[in-house]
Amino acid sequence: MNISFEAPDKINGLMTIVLEKEDYQAEVEKTLKDYRKRANVPGFRPGQTPMGMIKRQYGTAVKVDVVNKMLGEELYKYVRENKIQMLGEPLNSDKQKELNFESDEPLEFMFDIAVAPEFKAALSGKDKVDYYNITVDDKLIDQQVEMYQQRSGNYEKAEQYDAEQRDLLKGDLRELDENGNVKENGITIADVSLMPQYIKVEDQKKLFDGAKLGDIITWNPRQAYPENDAEISSLLKIKKEEVAQHTGDFTYQVTEISRFTKAEVNQTLFDQVFGEGNVKDEKEFRQKISEQISEQFKSDSDYKFLLDVRKHMEKKVGKLEFPEALLKRVMFNNNKDKGEEFVEKNFEASINELEWHLIKEQLVAAQNIKVDDADIKNVAKEAARAQFAQYGMANIPEEYLDNYATEMLKKRENVDGLVDRAVDLKLIDALKNVVKLNEKEISMEDFQKMLQEK
């Protein structure tokens, strides 16, 4: 076997692998013997089929399989041992000559290989990168308190409808005929829930103002929701295509009025949010919320910091030269179902991400960053904690988070993203101690505007 590699321009490589008969023949013979043991050929006992017949029937196919397996193993072994930073997978070269697997002549294989450009990415205390500390003010704390009050609130019975209170009505719905009488065989539904404040047309919405228990309101659903057949079909419990058959008036007799009341800021709310007995008064409650928001903001600040590190490094490294023609072939080969138009449209963005990937690889190596199963599990737990926090659930038991994270890690599609996140977290922490931080105070509103501008 002979392997050679050429990369005259440093980024476009050509690997040539020549296999002699003696390189693969022993494995071919071994495989054919296994075939013979399992062969079931009429006229011969199992395992007694003449080898000549086995070779004629399976010889070439076995040779192709053995050679292809050997090629893959030797190619990647050579790349690994010679520290070639290959981008994507190797592709058959245009210089490849026709192969004759029926012959015992040497087999020459040629592969085009995209090679990463050589460059140096390093950071030190001489590098200055912005770091934004997002301030937690009373307004943000008030908004979070309000959110907890809303999520822990409940509906209470009321005597009269008040649109400002976002009341929920329940009542009986009956379809009327053109004379204003209940329509024979028309739609009649009991206990229909309705929130009039969401009615689109003002004159229909106002019909419900001040309604009391037992009141009967005559209104028109078609006019109330003029461009929303889905809303009407849901209300009348009919198919969308049947809506056009019910454009007349309906009566709605109010049988129940429910008014949402947000939770009071008291010990019950403190216990619901942070666990029983962990918060004693409103001052502690607001302090806990401030700490909670600060922790969330730290993640946002770290995310922005990594974006700024990327921008800083891309500028410092400069434009890298890539084997674009070859990488387009690789990209097309991986997206054959999407066509060349997809490649052309997304190639530049793909190169930008590849450039950052290569830069980040060097930064990770320089900081000797490694992640283990515990790191990945912790990231999964934090992802779970964040999901629960979106629903106002801030005091989730560790055992529950642990089980939730374990389920996340059972899905292969989740793992790669969690590994990347674990690497990023360690890289951020390390780089904050390497570069000079240009710390800036910023409000949440200004921080969000800044992210939107990027």
C-alpha positions in Angstrom: 0.0 0.0 0.0 1.2 3.5 -0.8 -0.4 6.7 0.4 0.6 10.2 -0.7 -0.8 13.6 0.0 -0.3 16.9 -1.9 -1.6 20.3 -0.9 0.5 22.8 -2.9 -1.8 25.8 -2.0 -2.2 24.6 1.6 -6.0 24.3 1.4 -6.8 22.1 -1.6 -5.5 18.6 -0.9 -5.2 15.5 -3.2 -4.7 12.1 -1.5 -3.7 9.1 -3.5 -4.0 5.6 -2.1 -2.6 2.7 -4.1 -3.7 -0.8 -3.0 -1.8 -3.9 -4.1 -3.4 -7.3 -4.2 -1.5 -8.4 -1.1 -3.0 -5.5 0.9 -6.6 -6.8 0.7 -6.4 -10.4 -0.6 -6.2 -12.1 2.8 -9.3 -10.4 4.0 -11.1 -11.2 0.8 -10.2 -14.9 1.1 -11.3 -14.9 4.8 -14.7 -13.4 3.8 -15.2 -15.8 1.0 -14.6 -18.7 3.3 -17.3 -17.4 5.6 -19.6 -17.1 2.6 -18.9 -20.7 1.7 -19.8 -21.9 5.2 -23.2 -20.2 5.0 -23.9 -20.9 1.3 -26.9 -22.9 0.5 -26.5 -24.1 -3.1 -28.7 -26.8 -4.6 -26.7 -30.0 -5.2 -24.1 -29.3 -2.4 -24.2 -29.9 1.3 -23.9 -26.7 3.4 -20.3 -25.6 3.6 -19.3 -27.9 0.7 -19.9 -25.7 -2.3 -16.7 -25.5 -4.4 -14.7 -22.4 -3.6 -14.3 -21.7 -7.3 -18.1 -21.3 -7.6 -18.2 -19.1 -4.5 -15.5 -16.9 -6.0 -17.3 -16.6 -9.4 -20.5 -15.7 -7.7 -19.3 -13.4 -4.9 -15.6 -12.7 -5.5 -15.9 -9.2 -7.1 -18.6 -7.9 -4.7 -16.6 -9.1 -1.7 -13.4 -7.5 -3.1 -15.2 -4.2 -3.6 -16.6 -4.2 0.0 -13.2 -5.1 1.5 -11.4 -2.5 -0.5 -13.9 0.2 0.4 -13.7 -0.6 4.1 -9.9 -0.6 4.0 -9.8 2.7 2.0 -11.9 4.5 4.7 -9.8 3.1 7.6 -6.5 4.0 6.0 -7.6 7.4 4.8 -8.8 8.6 8.2 -5.8 7.0 9.9 -3.4 8.9 7.6 -5.4 12.2 8.2 -5.2 11.6 12.0 -1.6 10.6 12.2 -0.4 13.4 9.9 -2.6 16.0 11.7 -4.4 17.1 8.5 -7.3 19.4 9.5 -9.8 18.1 7.0 -13.0 20.0 6.4 -16.0 17.9 5.6 -15.5 14.5 4.1 -13.2 13.5 1.2 -14.7 13.5 -2.3 -13.8 11.4 -5.3 -11.3 13.4 -7.4 -11.9 14.4 -11.0 -8.5 12.9 -11.6 -9.7 9.4 -10.6 -9.1 6.8 -13.3 -11.5 4.0 -14.1 -11.0 1.0 -11.9 -11.1 -2.6 -12.8 -12.0 -4.8 -9.8 -11.9 -7.9 -12.0 -8.1 -7.5 -12.5 -5.3 -8.2 -10.0 -3.5 -4.9 -11.0 -2.9 -2.3 -8.3 -6.0 -0.1 -7.5 -5.3 3.6 -7.4 -7.8 5.9 -5.6 -7.7 9.7 -5.6 -9.6 11.9 -3.2 -10.0 15.7 -3.1 -9.7 16.9 0.5 -10.6 20.4 1.8 -7.9 21.5 4.3 -8.4 24.2 6.9 -6.3 27.4 6.4 -3.4 27.8 8.7 -3.7 30.7 11.2 -3.1 31.6 14.8 -6.0 32.6 17.1 -4.9 33.8 20.6 -6.1 36.1 23.3 -4.3 37.8 26.1 -4.6 40.7 28.6 -3.8 43.0 25.8 -7.1 42.2 24.1 -10.0 44.4 25.3 -13.6 43.2 25.0 -16.8 44.8 26.2 -18.8 43.2 29.0 -22.3 44.5 29.7 -23.7 44.4 33.3 -27.4 44.7 33.0 -28.9 46.7 35.8 -31.8 45.4 37.8 -34.1 48.3 38.7 -37.4 48.5 40.6 -39.4 48.5 37.4 -38.0 45.1 36.4 -38.7 43.8 39.9 -42.3 45.2 39.8 -42.9 43.5 36.4 -41.7 40.2 37.8 -43.9 40.5 41.0 -46.8 41.3 38.7 -46.1 38.2 36.6 -46.0 36.0 39.7 -49.3 37.6 40.9 -50.9 36.9 37.5 -49.8 33.3 37.4 -50.9 32.6 40.9 -54.2 34.4 40.5 -57.7 32.8 40.1 -61.2 33.5 38.9 -63.9 34.5 41.3 -67.6 34.9 40.7 -69.0 38.4 39.9 -72.5 39.8 39.5 -71.9 42.2 36.6 -69.6 42.1 33.6 -66.7 44.6 33.5 -64.6 44.7 30.4 -61.8 46.4 32.2 -61.5 43.4 34.5 -61.2 41.0 31.6 -64.2 39.0 32.8 -65.0 35.6 31.5 -68.7 34.9 30.7 -70.5 31.6 30.5 -73.9 31.4 29.0 -76.4 29.7 26.7 -76.3 30.5 23.0 -79.3 30.2 20.7 -79.7 31.0 17.0 -82.5 33.3 15.8 -84.5 33.3 12.6 -85.1 36.4 10.5 -88.1 37.3 12.7 -86.0 37.3 15.9 -87.5 34.1 17.2 -85.4 31.0 18.2 -84.7 29.2 15.0 -86.2 25.8 14.6 -83.4 23.2 14.3 -81.0 26.1 14.7 -77.9 26.1 16.8 -78.4 25.8 20.6 -75.5 25.4 22.9 -75.3 25.6 26.7 -72.4 26.8 28.8 -70.6 28.7 26.1 -67.5 30.6 27.4 -67.0 34.0 26.0 -64.5 36.9 26.6 -66.2 39.9 24.9 -63.1 42.1 25.2 -61.6 40.0 22.3 -64.5 40.8 20.0 -63.1 42.6 17.0 -66.0 45.0 16.2 -66.8 47.7 18.8 -70.6 47.9 18.4 -70.8 44.2 18.9 -68.4 44.3 21.9 -70.4 47.1 23.6 -73.6 45.0 23.6 -72.1 43.1 26.5 -71.2 46.1 28.6 -72.7 46.0 32.1 -74.3 42.6 31.5 -75.7 40.9 34.7 -76.5 37.4 35.5 -79.6 36.3 33.6 -79.4 39.0 31.0 -80.0 38.1 27.4 -77.9 39.8 24.8 -78.8 39.7 21.1 -75.7 39.9 18.9 -74.2 38.6 15.6 -71.1 36.4 15.7 -70.5 36.9 12.0 -70.4 40.7 12.5 -68.4 40.3 15.7 -65.6 38.3 14.0 -65.9 39.4 10.3 -62.7 37.9 9.1 -62.2 34.9 11.5 -64.1 31.8 10.4 -62.0 29.7 12.8 -63.2 31.8 15.8 -66.8 31.4 14.7 -66.6 27.7 14.0 -65.0 27.2 17.4 -67.7 29.3 19.2 -70.6 27.6 17.3 -69.0 24.2 17.3 -69.4 23.7 13.6 -67.0 23.1 10.7 -65.4 26.2 9.1 -67.1 25.5 5.8 -70.5 25.6 7.6 -69.9 29.2 9.0 -71.5 30.8 5.9 -74.8 29.1 6.7 -75.1 30.9 10.1 -74.8 34.7 9.5 -77.8 35.8 11.5 -78.3 36.9 15.1 -78.0 34.8 18.2 -79.0 35.3 21.8 -76.6 34.8 24.7 -78.1 34.4 28.2 -75.5 35.1 30.8 -75.4 32.3 33.4 -72.0 32.9 35.1 -69.5 35.8 35.3 -66.0 35.0 36.4 -63.5 37.7 37.3 -59.8 37.1 37.4 -58.1 38.3 40.6 -54.4 38.3 40.8 -52.8 36.9 43.9 -51.9 39.1 46.8 -48.3 39.8 47.7 -48.3 37.7 50.9 -46.8 34.6 52.5 -48.9 32.4 50.3 -47.4 33.9 47.1 -43.9 33.8 48.7 -44.3 30.1 49.4 -45.6 29.3 46.0 -42.8 31.0 44.2 -39.7 30.2 46.3 -40.9 27.3 48.5 -42.4 27.2 51.9 -40.7 29.3 54.5 -37.8 30.4 52.3 -39.1 34.0 52.1 -40.5 35.8 55.2 -41.6 39.2 53.9 -42.0 41.4 50.8 -38.5 42.9 51.2 -37.0 39.4 51.0 -39.3 38.5 48.2 -38.1 41.4 46.1 -34.5 40.7 47.0 -34.9 37.1 45.8 -36.5 38.2 42.6 -33.6 40.7 42.1 -31.1 37.9 42.5 -33.1 35.7 40.2 -33.2 38.4 37.5 -29.5 39.1 38.0 -28.6 35.4 37.4 -30.7 35.4 34.2 -29.0 38.6 33.1 -25.6 37.1 33.7 -26.4 34.5 31.0 -27.5 37.2 28.7 -24.3 39.2 29.4 -22.1 36.2 28.9 -23.9 35.4 25.6 -23.2 39.0 24.4 -19.6 38.7 25.6 -19.0 35.6 23.4 -20.5 37.4 20.4 -18.1 40.3 21.0 -15.2 37.9 21.4 -16.1 36.4 18.1 -16.3 39.8 16.4 -13.0 40.7 18.0 -11.3 37.5 16.9 -12.6 37.6 13.4 -11.2 41.1 13.0 -7.9 40.1 14.6 -7.5 36.9 12.5 -8.5 38.6 9.3 -10.2 37.0 6.3 -9.3 33.4 6.0 -8.9 31.6 2.6 -11.0 28.5 2.1 -11.1 26.0 -0.8 -14.5 27.3 -1.8 -15.1 25.2 -4.9 -14.3 22.1 -3.0 -16.4 23.1 0.0 -19.4 23.8 -2.3 -19.1 20.3 -3.6 -19.0 19.0 0.0 -22.1 21.1 0.9 -23.9 20.0 -2.2 -23.1 16.4 -1.5 -24.6 16.8 2.0 -27.7 18.5 0.6 -28.5 16.8 -2.7 -32.2 17.0 -2.1 -32.0 20.8 -1.8 -30.0 21.5 -5.0 -27.3 24.0 -6.0 -29.5 27.0 -5.4 -29.5 26.1 -1.7 -25.7 25.9 -1.7 -25.3 29.3 -3.3 -27.8 30.9 -1.0 -26.3 29.6 2.2 -22.6 29.1 1.4 -21.4 32.5 2.7 -23.2 32.0 6.0 -21.8 28.5 6.2 -18.2 29.8 5.7 -18.7 32.4 8.4 -19.8 29.7 10.8 -16.9 27.5 9.8 -14.4 30.3 10.4 -15.7 30.9 13.9 -15.7 27.1 14.5 -12.0 27.0 13.6 -11.2 30.0 15.7 -13.1 28.7 18.7 -11.3 25.3 18.4 -8.0 27.1 19.0 -9.4 29.2 21.9 -10.8 26.0 23.5 -7.5 24.2 23.1 -5.5 27.2 24.4 -7.6 27.2 27.6 -7.4 23.4 27.9 -11.1 23.2 28.1 -12.7 19.8 28.4 -16.3 18.8 29.3 -17.4 15.6 30.9 -20.8 13.9 31.5 -21.4 16.0 34.7 -20.9 19.2 32.8 -23.4 18.2 30.1 -25.9 17.0 32.8 -25.6 20.4 34.5 -26.3 22.2 31.3 -29.4 20.0 30.7 -30.6 20.8 34.2 -30.2 24.5 33.7 -32.1 24.2 30.4 -34.9 22.4 32.3 -34.8 25.1 35.0 -35.2 27.8 32.4 -38.1 26.1 30.8 -39.9 25.8 34.1 -39.1 29.5 34.9 -41.0 30.5 31.8 -44.1 29.3 33.5 -43.3 31.0 36.8 -42.1 27.8 38.4 -39.0 28.9 40.3 -38.7 26.3 43.0 -38.4 23.0 41.2 -36.9 20.2 43.3 -33.4 19.1 42.3 -34.5 15.5 41.9 -37.2 16.6 39.5 -34.7 18.6 37.4 -32.3 15.7 37.5 -34.9 13.3 36.1 -36.0 15.9 33.5 -32.3 16.4 32.4 -31.8 12.6 32.2 -34.8 12.3 29.8 -33.3 15.2 27.7 -30.0 13.4 27.3 -31.7 10.2 26.1 -32.5 12.0 22.8 -29.5 12.1 20.5 -30.7 15.3 18.8 -30.3 17.1 22.2 -26.9 16.0 23.1 -24.7 17.8 20.5 -26.4 21.1 21.4 -25.8 20.5 25.1 -22.2 19.6 24.6 -21.7 22.8 22.6 -23.4 24.8 25.3 -21.2 23.2 28.0 -18.0 24.1 26.0 -19.3 27.7 25.5 -19.9 28.2 29.2 -16.4 27.0 30.2 -14.9 29.1 27.4 -16.7 32.2 28.5 -15.6 31.8 32.1 -12.0 31.2 31.0 -11.8 34.1 28.6 -13.3 36.6 31.1 -10.1 35.9 33.1 -7.8 36.2 30.0 -8.9 39.4 28.2 -9.3 42.8 29.7 -13.0 43.4 30.3 -14.3 46.8 29.3 -17.3 46.7 31.7 -20.3 48.8 31.0 -23.6 49.3 32.9 -26.7 49.1 30.7 -30.5 48.9 31.2 -32.4 45.9 30.0 -34.2 48.0 27.4 -31.0 49.3 25.9 -29.4 45.9 26.0 -32.3 44.3 24.1 -32.1 47.1 21.5 -28.4 46.6 21.1 -28.9 42.8 20.4 -31.6 43.6 17.9 -29.3 45.9 16.0 -26.7 43.2 15.6 
